[in-house]
Structures are given as C-alpha cells and as structure tokens.
Amino acid sequence: MTITHQRERFTDFIAEARPLIARHFAEVDQFLVSTGVADEATYEGIEEAGLLRLYTAREAGRLVGYASFLVRAAAHCANSLHAAHDTLYLVPEARKGMAGIRFIAWC
C-alpha cells in the first residue's frame, strides 16, 4: 500500500490523531518524562498565529503518521523564516522500507 502525504490544519487533524498521539507518547515515555497528552490549546494558538505547519502520512486514507514544525523568524535575520522540528511519528507498522525517509524528505 502506498503512503501519501499532505499538509493539514491542527484543528482538523486532532480528533482523528488522539489515538496515534497516545501511541507516540507510550513509545517515547520510556525515554522522556511527559504528561502523555499533547497541549491542544497551545497548538491551536500557534496555528492561529500562523506559526504551525502540520503534515500527515496516510495509508489508504488512514492516518499513520504526522510531523509538526514551528515557524518563526531567524534570530540573526528577522526577514528569514525557519521551521523548527517539533514532532515526528509513524506507527510501527508503517515503518517499512524508506517510508520514514520519504515522509521526512517530503516535509
């Protein structure tokens, strides 16, 4: 099956993504101390300010991954926007071959 990529709005994505976010936190909690939930209000505010880019990976329309980036002016040049990586997750069953690298390259 082919994995497709697209840009989405956080507010459209979050309801469908909650189970994946829970899987993501369960997988990384052994390495990090976290609350186990995304701060949805903060992400909504960042998106409203135009500073969030969210990309999804889907297999046959089903959400299998996401990547988010925070956009801001560079400290050394206010006219230059940069995206800082925030999150990246692909469900383990979608981590076949080059799927992850293709998704990162597409983002």
matplotlib code that plots the C-alpha trace (Angstrom):
import matplotlib.pyplot as plt

x = [0.0, 1.2, 1.6, 0.5, 1.5, -0.4, -0.5, -3.4, -4.7, -4.2, -7.8, -9.0, -6.4, -6.6, -9.7, -8.5, -4.9, -5.5, -5.1, -1.8, -0.6, -1.3, 0.7, 3.5, 3.7, 3.6, 6.5, 8.7, 7.7, 10.5, 13.0, 11.2, 9.1, 5.9, 2.2, 1.2, -1.0, -0.5, -1.3, -4.0, -4.8, -1.2, -1.1, -4.4, -2.9, 0.3, -1.7, -4.0, -0.9, 0.2, 3.3, 2.5, 3.0, 1.5, 2.0, 0.4, 1.1, -1.8, -2.2, -5.5, -6.8, -6.0, -3.7, -0.4, 1.9, 2.4, 5.2, 4.9, 7.1, 7.1, 7.8, 9.5, 11.9, 15.5, 17.3, 20.0, 17.7, 14.1, 13.2, 14.1, 11.6, 12.8, 10.9, 12.0, 11.1, 8.5, 7.2, 7.5, 5.7, 4.9, 3.1, 5.5, 3.6, 4.1, 7.9, 8.7, 11.5, 12.0, 8.6, 10.0, 12.8, 10.3, 8.0, 10.8, 12.0, 8.5, 8.0]
y = [0.0, 3.5, 6.2, 9.6, 12.9, 16.2, 19.4, 19.6, 22.0, 21.0, 21.7, 19.3, 16.7, 16.4, 14.4, 11.7, 11.9, 11.4, 7.6, 8.0, 10.6, 8.2, 5.5, 8.0, 9.0, 5.4, 4.6, 7.5, 7.8, 5.3, 7.9, 11.2, 12.3, 13.7, 14.2, 11.7, 14.2, 17.0, 20.5, 21.1, 24.6, 25.7, 24.0, 25.7, 29.1, 28.5, 27.5, 30.6, 32.8, 31.1, 29.6, 25.8, 23.5, 20.1, 17.3, 13.9, 10.4, 8.3, 4.8, 4.3, 7.4, 6.1, 8.4, 6.5, 9.4, 13.1, 15.7, 19.2, 22.2, 25.6, 28.5, 31.7, 34.4, 33.5, 35.2, 36.5, 37.8, 38.9, 38.6, 35.0, 32.3, 29.0, 25.9, 24.0, 20.4, 19.7, 16.2, 13.2, 9.9, 7.0, 4.0, 1.0, -0.9, 2.0, 2.0, -0.2, 0.4, 4.1, 5.3, 7.4, 8.9, 9.7, 11.4, 13.5, 14.5, 15.4, 17.6]
z = [0.0, -0.8, 1.9, 0.8, 2.4, 2.9, 4.9, 7.3, 9.9, 13.5, 14.3, 11.6, 12.5, 16.3, 16.9, 14.5, 15.8, 19.5, 19.3, 17.4, 19.8, 22.7, 20.9, 20.3, 23.9, 25.0, 22.8, 23.9, 27.6, 28.4, 27.3, 28.3, 31.2, 29.7, 30.5, 27.9, 26.1, 23.6, 24.8, 22.3, 23.3, 22.8, 19.3, 18.4, 19.4, 17.5, 14.4, 14.8, 14.8, 11.5, 13.1, 12.8, 9.9, 10.3, 7.8, 7.8, 6.4, 5.3, 4.0, 2.1, 3.8, 7.4, 9.5, 10.1, 11.0, 11.5, 11.6, 13.0, 12.7, 14.4, 12.1, 13.3, 12.2, 12.5, 15.4, 13.1, 10.4, 11.1, 7.4, 7.2, 8.4, 9.6, 10.6, 13.8, 14.1, 16.8, 16.5, 14.2, 14.4, 12.2, 13.6, 13.7, 11.0, 8.6, 9.2, 6.2, 3.7, 3.0, 4.2, 7.1, 5.0, 2.2, 4.7, 6.2, 2.8, 1.7, 4.8]

ax = plt.figure().add_subplot(projection="3d")
ax.plot(x, y, z, "-o")
ax.set_aspect("equal")
plt.show()
